[in-house]
Amino acid sequence: MAHIDYFFATLSPYVYLAGQRLEQIAAETGTTISYKPLDIIALFERTGGTPPAQRHPNRMAWRAQELPRQAKKAGMPFNLKPAHWPTNGAPASYAIIAAQKTGGGDLGKLVSSISSACWAEEKDIADDAVIRACLEGAGFDPNLVDSGLLVGAETYARNLDEAVERGAFGAPTYITDSGQLFWGQDRLDDLRAHLKGEL
């Protein structure tokens, strides 16, 4: 059975725009997924990237056009300037890590609902009440927001180190067990083709 390590950031608009297509691809191809949330700003710093606020105006202008285009293509609501962005993405990441360790719910739905809360619903994903609602909506114990803090913090740091070691430099990044790396939600069709042996 094929496997994907999914490196992502809860704050990334591109993770939001991926929706649950990764999970659909995994179901189609009999592939398993490990969810690995990380600190995207730290990833940029360690791999030569530039945080959004520090980018050249030309790049910022392109982003302002491209994100709404991608949202329209995906048929997803999208706010280019959400009320609570940037915010602290770590608490939601810790909750995802705890949920994955505990099991019993739908991780894809959890990741999607957290990113949707930021980019479509004007909610602060650093707020415990928002995270609890996302956990509960995806079938997890909402108290994981509290119980998973220590393990979550340790795993969050390890995910960053692993991402750098394995060649990731942005989010979302999908790495197969054969070592193929796909960066960006706009490469999900390529990932599907690869998993089907077509690419």
N, C-alpha and C positions, 0 to 999 in steps of 0.2 A: 504494500500500500504506500502510495506517495505521501509526502509530508511537506508542509509549508511552515516556515518560521515567519511570522508576520510582525515586522517592526513598525510601530506607528506612534503617533503623538495624539493625545486626546484633544489638543488645541488646533490640529491641522485642518484647514478647510478641505484639503484634498482627501483626507481620511473620511470626512463627512461625505464628500461627493462620491466616494467609493460605495456608499450605502452598504448593502449586504450582498454585493455581487461576488465577493470572495467566497462567502459561504455557499452561494449558489453554484459556483464553479467547483468547490470542494465536493458538494453533493453529487454533481454530475460526473465527476471523475474519481470518486471514491478516495478523496484525499483528506488527510487530517491536518489540523491547524494548531499551532502553538501561538498564543497571543503574547506579544512582547512590547508593552508600552514603554516609552523612553522619553527623556528630556530632549526635545528637538533643538532647543537653543544650544545646549551643551554638545549635541551631535554636530551642529553647524560649526561651532568653535573648534572642535577636534578634527574636522575634515575639510576645513577651508571654505565653509559656507558663510553667508552673511545673513544675520537676522533680518526679518522683513523691514523693521523700522530703520535700518541702516543702509538699505539698498539704494542704488542710484534711482533718481526720479523716473528714468525711462523704464526701468524694471518694475517700479511701483505702478506706473501707468498701464503697462502690459497686464500686470496682475489684476488691476481694477477692471480690465476688459475681459480677461480670460476666465476668471472665476465665475462671473454671471453667465458667460457662454456655456461653460461646462455644466453649470447647474441647470440651464435651460435644456441642454441636450439630455440630461439625466431625468428631467421632469421633476426636479426637486426645488422646494422653496429655499431661498438663500438670501442672507443679509450680508452684504460686503463689509459693513462696519457694525458688527454686533455690539450690543451695549456692554457686554462683559468679556471683552477681548482686547488685549491679552489679559489672562488671569492665571492663577496657579493650576497647572494641569496635573500636578502630582497627586492630590487626594483622589481624584477620579481614577488615576492610573493604579494607585494602591488598591482601590476597590476592585478593579478589573483583575488584578493579580490575585487578590484574595478569593474572588469568585471562581477563577480558573482552578485554583488549588482545592476549593471546597466542592465545586461541581454542583449539579442539580438544576441548572438553569440554561439559558441560551446566551452564550458569550457574544456571538455575532450581534444579537439584538441589543445587548448591553452596550457594546462599543458604539453601535449605530445610534442608540438613544442618547448617549452622552454627547456625542458630536453634534447630533441634531439639536440638543438642548442649547448648545452654544450658537450654532450657525443658522438655526431656523426659528428658535423659540425664545430668544432673548433672555436666557437663563444663565446664571453663573455656575459653571461646573466645578468651582471650588467650594460651593455651598453644600454642606452636609445634607440638607433637606433635598436638594436637587439630586445628589448622588443616590440617596436612599430611595427616592422615587424611581430612578432608573434601574437600580438593583431589583426592586420589587417588581417593576414592570417586565423585567426579563426573567423572572422566576427565581431570584436569589433572595436570601435573607438580607433585609435592609441593614441589619446590624453589622454586616461585614465592613461597613464604612468605618467602624471603630476597631473591630477585632483584627483587621488585616494590616494595621499601620506598620508594625515593626518588620514583618516579613516583606510587606509591600515595598518599603523603602530600600531594603537590601536587594531585592530582586530588580527593582527599578534601576538601581545603579549598575547591577550586573548586565541588564539588558543593553544599556548604553555601551558598556565595554565590549559586549559580544557583537553588537551592531558594527562598531568601528573595526573590530578584528575581522569581520566577515565581509567588509566592503561597502556597507551602507553609508550614505551621506545625506539622506533626506527621508521624508515620510509621505506616504506609505511605501515601505519596501517589503517585497515578498521574495524570500529565498527558499528554493526547493532543496530537497535532500540530495539532489544531484549537483548542487552548487550554482544553479542558474539564478541570477538576481534580476528582478523586475522592479523598477522604480516608478511610482506614480499610478494613480487610479486609471490613467489613460493607457496603461499597459496590461490591464486585466485580460483583455482579449488575447494578447500574446501569451500570457500565463496559461490561459485555458488551452490554447493551441499546443503549447509545450507539454502540458500534462496529458494531452490526448495523443502525443507523439507526432504532431503535425509541424512542429517548429523547434 
